Amino acid sequence: MNKPAFPFKYPFAGGVTGWGFFIALVSAALFIPGLGAVHLFDWDEINFAESAREMLVTGDYLRVQIDFVPFWEKPPLFFWLQVTAMKIFGVNEFAARLPNALCGIITLLVLYHVGKRLKGQRFGLIWVAAYGCSLLPFFYFKSGIIDPWFNLFIFLGVYYFIRLTSPHRTGNGLPQAALSAFFTGLAMLTKGPVGLLIFLLTFGTYLVIQRFKLPCNWKQAGVFAAVAAFTGGFWYLLLWLHGGGDTIREFIAYQIRLFSTPDAGHGGFLFYHFVILFFGVFPASLLALPAFRRKALRQEDDAEVRHFFRWQMTLFWVVLLLFTIVTTKIVHYSSMCYFPLTFLAAWVADKTMTCKLRIPGYVKALLTAVAALWALLTGMLPFIDRLKTRLLPVVDEFTRGNLEATSSWYGFEPLIGVALLAAVGWFSCFLKKGKPAKAFAGLAGGAAFFITAVIYIYPLQVEKYTQHAVIEFYRSKATEDNYIHPAFRTYAHYFYGQRTPAGKYAGEEWLRTGAIDKPAYFILRKNAADVARFIEETPGAQLLYEKNGFVFLVRKER
């Protein structure tokens, strides 16, 4: 059956109807509720939410700031989305995370429509399930970090370039070139030059693979360059016109440093991102494994799908190798791989349903093993209060203080992991019976249940052992005119202490020994020797209390 050539249509052509409406409804029900149930987590969530809050405080929506000084690590697009949500719902966790919940809805709709145009409605639904029912992709739509929007823009930039380079494309290709450049420019406005870098590396790698044979011309290249420059560069131009040249230079210098030296606390081993994708994008990461075989594409008869497959495989390896080389290791750096990885998983599932491919035994074994590992981890965590008496003597003072917190587990949490194992068993059983559609549906349903239950239950309990005590202290001081100085790296006191420009100070030394004009609060991680030294070297410092590994002190105005 001959398929029509790619027409010029955007992913939502024809509107959100039928399955599209169902996907939007279900994803909204999964991603939006509970966004404000737990405090934002250090560092990234609070960092980004604080930048948005400071835009509201200062009224300066052009410059990104932290502690009311230029923050040159990120462009402003994501913060503008958070600012919009905060203006509607207030400065809180729900508003900080809402943009990514909306991104989740849009992302799944995009995948459905792209998949539907590529291979039909069934494939679109499979791709939605593969992405939406995998651990980290689902989790990030409930977070307040930049990457979900950045990844969506990169994917759409590459997608329209795939359309542009299709051997069956009709028309002059200028609309596809413009759309590809537009979304690539939005990626640059979201996270900086790395957006263009990922696109260019993917394009360059594919160009080499194709022996520099692509159906593109200079007119299309010119349109791409003009639209990308306009979309991705207008913030930099506005910043320069408003005297922000230093911010631009610092921003570029930081991006270079990020690729050459590990950020504080963010080093890692060489194959860090391989491990993250393998376990974090479960179960799609394991279902995709057969697609990595050298002869996998021999199972595909459709030339358009082969074209798309090669681009997605190229995108996957470019992103994975790029951030393997980068010395800073952060979990979400490789999150762009979620798109091609779940496409490959959907392709394998679709081929299995049409009896053109069999799921190898090693994939079933790995699914069982990884599901068992996740079930074991989530099943053991609720017993931490029973086990911590054995841990207290062998851990440091700070960790010992963390473990003194008490959580409120329900008791049925181990059953959540059992449900995941049951879903994998269902999958293997129905594959053996020759009913792959039921097998994949059961696996997707079980994974979705597992992820949803874990996200609703575990972060709230785990936070009690980590940052709950210190964030509650910051919140208690938010309406008081004071200074707050944690003796460790954090952004939480800015956001939850509602720092204003008047709350800035001239440095730690002045707070500890100078003639301060209002109370100064100090927060230390519990260590008896360090606390004693701090009190001795800080005239007038008074101990307020200790809680869950943190020590709270105050020095009154002098």
FENUR-V518025 format. One record per residue. RES is the residue in one small letter. SS is DSSP state (H for helix, E for strand, - for the rest). Layout:
{{RES:SS} {RES:SS}}
This chain:
{{m:-} {n:-} {k:-} {p:-} {a:-} {f:-} {p:-} {f:-} {k:-} {y:-} {p:-} {f:-} {a:-} {g:-} {g:-} {v:-} {t:-} {g:-} {w:H} {g:H} {f:H} {f:H} {i:H} {a:H} {l:H} {v:H} {s:H} {a:H} {a:H} {l:H} {f:H} {i:-} {p:-} {g:-} {l:-} {g:-} {a:-} {v:-} {h:-} {l:-} {f:-} {d:-} {w:-} {d:H} {e:H} {i:H} {n:H} {f:H} {a:H} {e:H} {s:H} {a:H} {r:H} {e:H} {m:H} {l:H} {v:H} {t:H} {g:-} {d:-} {y:-} {l:-} {r:-} {v:-} {q:E} {i:E} {d:-} {f:-} {v:E} {p:E} {f:-} {w:-} {e:-} {k:-} {p:-} {p:-} {l:H} {f:H} {f:H} {w:H} {l:H} {q:H} {v:H} {t:H} {a:H} {m:H} {k:H} {i:H} {f:H} {g:-} {v:-} {n:-} {e:H} {f:H} {a:H} {a:H} {r:H} {l:H} {p:H} {n:H} {a:H} {l:H} {c:H} {g:H} {i:H} {i:H} {t:H} {l:H} {l:H} {v:H} {l:H} {y:H} {h:H} {v:H} {g:H} {k:H} {r:H} {l:H} {k:H} {g:-} {q:H} {r:H} {f:H} {g:H} {l:H} {i:H} {w:H} {v:H} {a:H} {a:H} {y:H} {g:H} {c:-} {s:-} {l:H} {l:H} {p:H} {f:H} {f:H} {y:H} {f:-} {k:-} {s:-} {g:-} {i:-} {i:-} {d:H} {p:H} {w:H} {f:H} {n:H} {l:H} {f:H} {i:H} {f:H} {l:H} {g:H} {v:H} {y:H} {y:H} {f:H} {i:H} {r:H} {l:H} {t:-} {s:-} {p:-} {h:-} {r:-} {t:-} {g:-} {n:-} {g:-} {l:H} {p:H} {q:H} {a:H} {a:H} {l:H} {s:H} {a:H} {f:H} {f:H} {t:H} {g:H} {l:H} {a:H} {m:H} {l:H} {t:H} {k:H} {g:-} {p:-} {v:H} {g:H} {l:H} {l:H} {i:H} {f:H} {l:H} {l:H} {t:H} {f:H} {g:H} {t:H} {y:H} {l:H} {v:H} {i:H} {q:-} {r:-} {f:-} {k:-} {l:-} {p:-} {c:-} {n:-} {w:H} {k:H} {q:H} {a:H} {g:H} {v:H} {f:H} {a:H} {a:H} {v:H} {a:H} {a:H} {f:H} {t:H} {g:H} {g:H} {f:H} {w:H} {y:H} {l:H} {l:H} {l:H} {w:H} {l:H} {h:-} {g:-} {g:-} {g:H} {d:H} {t:H} {i:H} {r:H} {e:H} {f:H} {i:H} {a:H} {y:H} {q:H} {i:H} {r:H} {l:H} {f:H} {s:H} {t:-} {p:-} {d:-} {a:-} {g:-} {h:-} {g:-} {g:-} {f:-} {l:-} {f:-} {y:H} {h:H} {f:H} {v:H} {i:H} {l:H} {f:H} {f:H} {g:H} {v:-} {f:-} {p:-} {a:H} {s:H} {l:H} {l:H} {a:-} {l:H} {p:H} {a:H} {f:H} {r:-} {r:-} {k:-} {a:H} {l:H} {r:H} {q:H} {e:-} {d:-} {d:-} {a:H} {e:H} {v:H} {r:H} {h:H} {f:H} {f:H} {r:H} {w:H} {q:H} {m:H} {t:H} {l:H} {f:H} {w:H} {v:H} {v:H} {l:H} {l:H} {l:H} {f:H} {t:H} {i:H} {v:-} {t:-} {t:-} {k:-} {i:-} {v:H} {h:H} {y:H} {s:H} {s:-} {m:-} {c:H} {y:H} {f:H} {p:H} {l:H} {t:H} {f:H} {l:H} {a:H} {a:H} {w:H} {v:H} {a:H} {d:H} {k:H} {t:H} {m:H} {t:-} {c:-} {k:-} {l:-} {r:-} {i:-} {p:-} {g:H} {y:H} {v:H} {k:H} {a:H} {l:H} {l:H} {t:H} {a:H} {v:H} {a:H} {a:H} {l:H} {w:H} {a:H} {l:H} {l:H} {t:H} {g:H} {m:H} {l:H} {p:-} {f:-} {i:H} {d:H} {r:H} {l:H} {k:H} {t:H} {r:H} {l:H} {l:H} {p:H} {v:H} {v:-} {d:-} {e:H} {f:H} {t:H} {r:H} {g:H} {n:H} {l:H} {e:-} {a:-} {t:-} {s:-} {s:-} {w:-} {y:-} {g:-} {f:-} {e:-} {p:H} {l:H} {i:H} {g:H} {v:H} {a:H} {l:H} {l:H} {a:H} {a:H} {v:H} {g:H} {w:H} {f:H} {s:H} {c:H} {f:H} {l:H} {k:H} {k:-} {g:-} {k:-} {p:H} {a:H} {k:H} {a:H} {f:H} {a:H} {g:H} {l:H} {a:H} {g:H} {g:H} {a:H} {a:H} {f:H} {f:H} {i:H} {t:H} {a:H} {v:H} {i:H} {y:H} {i:H} {y:H} {p:H} {l:H} {q:H} {v:H} {e:H} {k:H} {y:H} {t:-} {q:-} {h:H} {a:H} {v:H} {i:H} {e:H} {f:H} {y:H} {r:H} {s:H} {k:-} {a:-} {t:-} {e:-} {d:-} {n:-} {y:E} {i:E} {h:E} {p:E} {a:-} {f:-} {r:-} {t:-} {y:-} {a:H} {h:H} {y:H} {f:H} {y:H} {g:-} {q:-} {r:-} {t:-} {p:H} {a:H} {g:H} {k:-} {y:-} {a:-} {g:-} {e:H} {e:H} {w:H} {l:H} {r:H} {t:H} {g:-} {a:-} {i:-} {d:-} {k:-} {p:-} {a:E} {y:E} {f:E} {i:E} {l:E} {r:E} {k:-} {n:-} {a:H} {a:H} {d:H} {v:H} {a:H} {r:H} {f:H} {i:H} {e:H} {e:H} {t:-} {p:-} {g:-} {a:E} {q:E} {l:E} {l:E} {y:E} {e:E} {k:E} {n:-} {g:-} {f:E} {v:E} {f:E} {l:E} {v:E} {r:E} {k:-} {e:-} {r:-}}
